[in-house]
Amino acid sequence: MERNILISDENQNKIELMRLGDRTAILWGLQCYGLHFRTNAAVCAALYKLKDDEIIEALKRLKSENYTSIGTSASGCAYAALDMLGVDKYVGNSREVKNYLENKFEFYKDFITKAQASRKNNI
């Protein structure tokens, strides 16, 4: 049976690197075309507390992104990440952003744990 490929192995590896806290992969994701990459990168930047100038500027640029899929947007993730990083306090009323801030991207930590276990098993 053929494998149904939704994302290339190379791009999946980049997402795994983001989930492991790789700054270069996270910056790539923030600047990438594709909502999936941008949202993953914004969440990882917040969870790994990456606050260097390049990361912060990339997150700020994402605030103007207006594409949403299934209630998730790169801008919502960026607003929440910037608040969590102590850069820009969120004062808006977006339910999406408020939910992210309430749970501090807790839902995403399972992906990080899986990436860490996968990496450990491949070493």
Rosetta blueprint (number, residue, H / E / L):
1 M L
2 E L
3 R L
4 N L
5 I L
6 L L
7 I L
8 S L
9 D H
10 E H
11 N H
12 Q H
13 N H
14 K H
15 I H
16 E H
17 L H
18 M H
19 R H
20 L L
21 G L
22 D L
23 R H
24 T H
25 A H
26 I H
27 L H
28 W H
29 G H
30 L H
31 Q H
32 C L
33 Y L
34 G L
35 L H
36 H H
37 F H
38 R H
39 T H
40 N H
41 A H
42 A H
43 V H
44 C H
45 A H
46 A H
47 L H
48 Y L
49 K L
50 L L
51 K L
52 D L
53 D H
54 E H
55 I H
56 I H
57 E H
58 A H
59 L H
60 K H
61 R H
62 L H
63 K L
64 S L
65 E L
66 N L
67 Y L
68 T E
69 S E
70 I L
71 G L
72 T E
73 S E
74 A H
75 S H
76 G H
77 C H
78 A H
79 Y H
80 A H
81 A H
82 L H
83 D H
84 M H
85 L L
86 G L
87 V L
88 D L
89 K L
90 Y L
91 V L
92 G L
93 N L
94 S L
95 R H
96 E H
97 V H
98 K H
99 N H
100 Y H
101 L H
102 E H
103 N H
104 K L
105 F L
106 E H
107 F H
108 Y H
109 K H
110 D H
111 F H
112 I H
113 T H
114 K H
115 A H
116 Q H
117 A H
118 S H
119 R H
120 K H
121 N H
122 N H
123 I L
